[in-house]
């Protein structure tokens, strides 16, 4: 329910900021109403300055919970905008799992501070997790499993279960003196046993285990398909080290889907909606360059029919380059906007700010690649006016693609049409038509 409130809060914040009014009451309402993961999404809907205006009004504990839910790039933007004294409390008393998730691209001074504030037990867990690579499940295991020695009695096991029983805990794991996993007992069965019964005499269930070195993707699928709320993780000697529960498995699976969606368009999977123009341009310029190679390959094949195309051969050969560059540029913006709409980050209040940002990104990449293509065209055809023609067409088409990438999914969403299904088709049509008209029109004026 709280996710549905995001557009309303975005509009309220924009209205208060536009009228130079205080956000204190609204910040208190947000803290009472929204989950931390939803506030992380809400904050990304604003440029860094208004983002900080709301951030400083939230309580320290709430800030830390929000910080843990943010994407890496959003965290970095926040850390770069604040001084260290304001940042350090975000790393107080973190557990090993939280710090492992934060360590990517995090400054050493913050990691060192966080480690000094951890308990000895959590530092031990952190070291254990760091022994494994990012592709291994051992790195992402949680250390909240319920374990008990076989030497104890059922009464002791019941007492362990009565203390801080965490969600998705349906069994306790029985271990020997060396933490070797012997089996598991369902908690509902344990509660029916006599308290004086030694655990060693109880029949354990066989355990489906994950080896800590197992691939994380395979491990997640195994947990989801197991029919259990969690699976224990053991090292190469069979010692119990932790577990992977369903919540963590599905969360990782959802992150993978989001990453694949963004990467399919050549975007960083952690790109913030209001990341700096230069950073966004850099992230997208690489893929525009890759796309340029494939576009020139298509042009080369068309050029094989040069003899039959007579006077318009150069225009015909270069037409796929114009269309392709507009298409890939627009699809990058389209993907980012579709994600923003799905998360409720985009509303009437911040639409214009997003349009301005995307136009700036389009202008930078348009000028960059128009220049590159113009130079290549000059050396290829030795015709300066043809180079000017394609430069104008490329720049114009990328700018139109940037605008279309914002407006097309927005309009489709207004008419309750899924932009994820139809947005790319409409965008490609718009960029192709505009690109060909601009290129052939300029060619008519400048070349014939």
C-alpha positions in Angstrom: 0.0 0.0 0.0 2.8 2.4 0.9 4.3 2.1 -2.6 1.0 3.5 -4.1 1.5 6.6 -1.9 4.8 7.6 -3.5 3.3 9.8 -6.3 1.3 11.7 -3.7 4.3 12.3 -1.5 6.4 13.4 -4.5 3.8 16.0 -5.4 3.5 17.2 -1.8 7.3 17.6 -1.5 7.6 19.4 -4.8 4.8 21.8 -3.8 6.3 22.6 -0.4 9.8 23.1 -1.9 8.4 25.3 -4.7 6.7 27.6 -2.1 9.7 27.6 0.2 7.8 25.8 3.0 9.1 23.5 5.7 9.1 19.7 5.2 9.2 18.9 9.0 5.6 17.7 9.3 5.6 15.8 6.0 8.9 14.1 7.0 7.4 12.9 10.2 4.3 11.6 8.3 6.6 9.8 5.8 8.5 8.2 8.6 5.3 7.0 10.2 3.7 5.8 6.9 6.4 4.4 4.6 8.7 1.5 4.8 12.5 2.3 4.5 12.7 0.6 1.1 9.9 2.8 -0.2 11.5 6.0 1.1 14.7 4.9 -0.7 12.7 4.9 -3.9 11.0 8.2 -3.0 14.3 10.0 -2.4 15.6 8.9 -5.8 12.7 10.8 -7.4 14.5 14.1 -6.6 17.7 15.8 -7.5 20.3 15.8 -4.7 19.6 19.2 -3.2 15.8 18.6 -2.4 16.8 15.0 -1.6 19.0 16.2 1.2 16.3 18.7 2.4 14.1 15.7 3.3 16.9 13.4 4.4 18.2 15.6 7.2 14.7 15.7 8.8 14.5 11.9 9.2 15.6 10.1 12.4 19.1 8.5 12.6 17.8 4.9 12.8 15.4 5.4 10.0 18.1 7.0 7.8 20.3 3.9 8.3 17.5 1.6 7.3 16.8 3.7 4.2 20.5 3.8 3.4 20.7 0.0 3.4 17.9 -0.2 0.9 19.3 2.3 -1.6 21.1 1.4 -4.8 24.9 1.8 -4.8 24.9 4.9 -7.0 22.2 6.6 -4.8 24.3 5.9 -1.7 27.4 7.4 -3.3 25.5 10.5 -4.3 24.3 10.9 -0.7 27.8 10.3 0.8 29.4 12.7 -1.6 26.9 15.4 -0.8 27.4 15.2 3.0 30.5 15.7 5.2 32.0 12.6 7.0 30.5 13.5 10.4 27.0 13.3 9.0 27.9 10.0 7.1 29.5 8.0 9.9 26.3 7.4 11.9 25.0 5.5 8.9 27.6 2.8 9.6 27.1 2.4 13.3 26.4 -1.2 14.6 25.9 -2.8 11.2 25.7 -6.6 11.0 28.0 -8.6 8.7 25.3 -9.1 6.0 24.6 -5.4 5.8 28.2 -4.4 5.5 28.9 -7.0 2.8 26.1 -5.5 0.7 27.5 -2.0 1.2 31.2 -2.7 0.4 30.9 -2.3 -3.4 32.3 1.1 -4.3 32.4 2.2 -0.6 35.3 4.3 0.6 37.8 2.5 2.8 37.3 5.0 5.6 33.7 4.1 5.9 34.4 0.4 5.8 37.0 0.7 8.5 34.7 2.8 10.6 31.9 0.3 10.3 34.1 -2.6 11.3 35.3 -0.8 14.4 31.6 -0.3 15.4 30.7 -3.9 14.9 30.5 -6.5 17.7 33.2 -9.1 17.9 30.7 -11.7 16.7 29.7 -9.7 13.7 33.4 -9.1 12.8 33.9 -12.8 12.9 30.9 -13.3 10.6 32.2 -10.6 8.2 35.6 -12.3 7.9 33.8 -15.6 7.3 31.7 -14.1 4.5 34.7 -12.4 2.9 36.4 -15.7 2.4 34.1 -16.4 -0.5 33.8 -14.6 -3.8 30.7 -12.7 -4.9 29.6 -15.6 -7.1 29.5 -18.0 -4.1 26.6 -18.4 -1.8 28.9 -18.3 1.2 29.4 -14.6 0.7 25.7 -13.8 1.0 24.7 -16.3 3.8 23.0 -15.0 6.9 24.2 -16.1 10.3 20.9 -16.2 12.2 20.3 -19.9 12.0 19.1 -21.7 15.1 21.7 -24.4 16.1 22.1 -26.4 19.2 24.5 -29.1 20.4 23.4 -32.7 20.5 24.7 -33.0 24.0 21.9 -30.9 25.4 18.3 -31.9 26.3 15.0 -30.9 24.6 14.3 -28.4 27.3 17.4 -26.4 26.4 16.4 -26.5 22.7 12.9 -25.2 23.6 14.6 -22.4 25.5 16.7 -21.4 22.5 13.6 -21.4 20.3 11.7 -19.2 22.8 14.4 -16.4 22.4 14.2 -14.1 19.4 12.8 -16.7 17.0 13.3 -15.0 13.6 10.9 -15.1 10.6 11.4 -18.0 8.2 12.7 -20.3 11.0 10.9 -23.6 11.1 13.7 -26.0 12.2 16.6 -26.1 14.5 19.9 -27.5 13.4 21.7 -30.1 15.5 25.5 -30.0 15.6 28.3 -31.8 17.3 31.1 -30.2 19.3 32.9 -29.2 16.1 29.8 -27.5 14.5 29.4 -30.5 12.2 25.8 -30.5 11.0 24.1 -33.8 12.0 20.5 -33.1 11.1 17.5 -30.9 11.8 14.3 -31.0 14.0 11.1 -29.2 13.0 10.2 -26.7 15.8 6.6 -27.9 15.9 7.8 -31.5 16.5 10.3 -30.3 19.2 7.6 -28.6 21.2 5.8 -31.9 21.6 8.8 -33.7 23.0 9.5 -34.2 26.7 11.9 -31.6 28.1 14.2 -34.2 29.8 14.7 -36.1 26.5 18.4 -35.9 25.4 18.7 -34.5 21.9 21.1 -37.3 21.0 18.2 -39.8 21.3 15.9 -37.9 19.1 15.5 -38.9 15.5 16.8 -36.1 13.2 15.5 -35.4 9.8 17.9 -35.5 6.8 19.0 -32.1 5.8 19.2 -30.6 2.3 22.3 -28.4 2.4 24.1 -25.9 0.3 27.9 -25.9 0.1 29.3 -22.4 0.8 31.3 -22.5 -2.5 28.2 -23.3 -4.6 27.2 -20.7 -7.2 24.8 -18.1 -5.8 22.3 -18.3 -8.7 22.1 -22.1 -8.5 21.7 -21.8 -4.7 18.9 -19.4 -5.0 17.0 -21.6 -7.3 17.6 -24.6 -5.0 16.1 -22.6 -2.0 13.1 -21.5 -4.0 12.4 -25.0 -5.3 13.1 -26.8 -1.9 9.7 -26.1 -0.4 11.4 -25.0 2.8 11.8 -21.5 4.3 15.6 -21.7 4.3 18.4 -24.1 3.6 21.6 -24.5 5.8 25.0 -23.7 4.4 28.0 -25.8 5.2 31.7 -25.5 4.4 33.9 -28.1 2.7 34.1 -30.1 5.9 30.4 -30.2 6.6 30.5 -27.6 9.4 27.4 -25.4 9.6 28.3 -21.8 8.7 24.9 -20.1 8.1 21.8 -20.3 6.0 20.0 -18.8 2.9 16.3 -18.0 3.5 13.5 -17.5 1.0 13.3 -13.7 1.6 16.9 -13.3 0.6 16.6 -15.6 -2.3 13.6 -13.8 -3.8 15.2 -10.4 -3.1 18.3 -11.4 -5.0 16.1 -12.8 -7.8 14.3 -9.5 -8.1 17.5 -7.6 -8.2 18.7 -9.9 -11.0 15.6 -9.1 -13.1 16.1 -5.3 -12.6 19.7 -5.6 -13.5 19.0 -7.6 -16.7 16.3 -5.0 -17.7 18.8 -2.1 -17.3 21.7 -3.9 -18.9 19.7 -4.9 -21.9 19.5 -1.2 -22.7 23.2 -0.6 -22.0 22.5 1.1 -18.7 24.2 0.6 -15.3 22.0 -1.6 -13.2 22.6 0.8 -10.2 22.0 4.1 -12.1 20.1 6.7 -10.1 17.2 8.5 -11.7 19.0 11.8 -11.0 22.6 10.7 -11.4 25.0 13.3 -12.7 24.7 14.2 -16.3 28.3 13.3 -17.0 28.0 9.9 -15.2 24.8 9.1 -17.1 26.5 10.2 -20.4 29.5 8.0 -19.7 27.4 4.9 -18.9 25.4 5.3 -22.1 28.2 6.5 -24.4 29.9 3.1 -24.2 26.9 1.2 -25.6 26.3 3.9 -28.2 29.8 3.3 -29.4 29.2 -0.5 -29.5 25.9 0.1 -31.4 27.8 2.4 -33.8 30.0 -0.5 -34.8 27.0 -2.7 -35.7 25.4 0.2 -37.5 28.4 0.8 -39.8 28.5 -3.0 -40.4 24.9 -2.7 -41.8 25.9 0.3 -43.8 28.8 -1.6 -45.3 26.5 -4.3 -46.6 24.2 -1.7 -48.2 27.3 -0.2 -49.8 27.9 -3.5 -51.6 25.0 -2.5 -53.9 26.7 0.9 -54.6 26.5 0.6 -58.4 22.7 0.3 -58.4 22.1 3.2 -56.1 23.7 5.7 -58.4 23.6 9.3 -57.2 22.1 8.7 -53.7 24.4 5.9 -52.8 26.1 7.7 -49.9 22.8 8.7 -48.3 21.4 5.2 -48.7 24.6 3.6 -47.2 24.5 5.9 -44.1 20.7 5.8 -43.4 20.9 2.8 -41.0 23.5 4.6 -38.9 21.1 7.5 -38.3 18.2 5.2 -37.5 20.2 2.9 -35.2 21.8 5.7 -33.1 18.4 7.3 -32.4 16.9 3.9 -31.5 19.6 2.8 -29.0 19.7 6.3 -27.4 15.9 6.4 -27.0 15.7 2.8 -25.6 18.2 3.7 -22.8 15.9 6.6 -21.7 12.8 4.5 -22.2 14.1 1.7 -19.9 15.0 4.2 -17.1 11.6 5.9 -17.3 9.6 2.6 -17.4 11.4 1.5 -14.2 10.7 4.9 -12.6 7.0 4.6 -13.5 6.8 1.0 -12.2 8.3 2.2 -8.8 6.1 5.2 -8.6 9.1 7.6 -8.7 7.8 9.8 -11.6 4.8 12.1 -11.4 3.6 15.4 -12.9 5.7 17.2 -10.2 9.1 15.9 -11.3 8.5 15.1 -15.0 10.0 18.4 -16.3 13.2 18.0 -14.2 13.6 14.5 -15.8 13.0 15.9 -19.3 15.7 18.5 -18.7 18.2 16.0 -17.4 17.6 13.6 -20.3 17.9 16.4 -22.9 21.3 17.4 -21.4 22.4 13.7 -21.6 21.1 13.5 -25.2 22.9 16.7 -26.2 26.2 15.5 -24.8 26.1 12.1 -26.4 24.6 13.6 -29.6 27.4 16.1 -30.1 30.0 13.4 -29.2 28.8 10.7 -31.6 27.7 13.2 -34.3 31.3 14.4 -34.4 32.7 10.8 -34.5 30.4 9.8 -37.2 31.0 13.0 -39.2 34.8 12.3 -39.1 34.4 8.7 -40.2 32.0 9.8 -43.0 34.5 12.4 -44.3 37.3 9.9 -44.5 35.0 7.3 -46.1 33.3 9.4 -48.8 35.6 12.5 -48.8 32.6 14.8 -48.9 32.5 17.5 -46.2 28.9 18.5 -46.9 27.8 14.8 -46.4 29.6 14.9 -43.1 27.7 18.0 -42.0 24.5 16.4 -43.2 24.9 13.3 -41.1 26.1 15.3 -38.0 22.9 17.4 -38.1 20.8 14.3 -38.5 22.5 12.3 -35.7 22.4 15.1 -33.2 18.7 15.9 -33.9 17.7 12.2 -33.8 19.4 11.6 -30.4 17.7 14.7 -28.9 14.3 13.5 -30.3 15.0 10.0 -29.0 15.7 11.4 -25.5 12.5 13.3 -25.4 10.5 10.4 -26.8 12.0 8.0 -24.2 10.4 10.2 -21.5 7.2 11.2 -23.1 6.2 7.9 -24.9 6.0 5.7 -21.7 4.5 8.6 -19.8 1.6 9.0 -22.3 1.1 5.3 -22.7 0.9 5.0 -18.9 -1.7 7.7 -18.8 -3.9 5.7 -21.2 -3.3 2.5 -19.1 -1.2 0.9 -21.8 1.8 -1.0 -20.6 4.9 0.9 -21.9 7.1 -2.1 -21.3 5.3 -3.9 -24.1 4.6 -1.2 -26.6 7.0 1.6 -25.8 10.0 0.2 -27.8 7.9 -0.3 -30.9 6.6 3.3 -30.9 10.0 4.7 -30.0 11.7 2.9 -32.8 9.0 4.2 -35.3 9.5 7.8 -34.1 13.3 7.8 -34.2 13.3 6.0 -37.6 10.9 8.5 -39.2 12.5 11.6 -37.8 16.0 10.3 -38.5 15.2 9.6 -42.2 13.4 12.9 -42.7 16.2 14.8 -41.1 18.9 13.0 -43.0 17.3 13.0 -46.4 15.9 16.5 -46.0 19.3 17.9 -45.1 20.8 15.8 -47.9 18.3 17.4 -50.4 19.2 20.9 -49.2 23.0 20.5 -49.0 23.9 17.9 -51.6 21.6 18.1 -54.5 
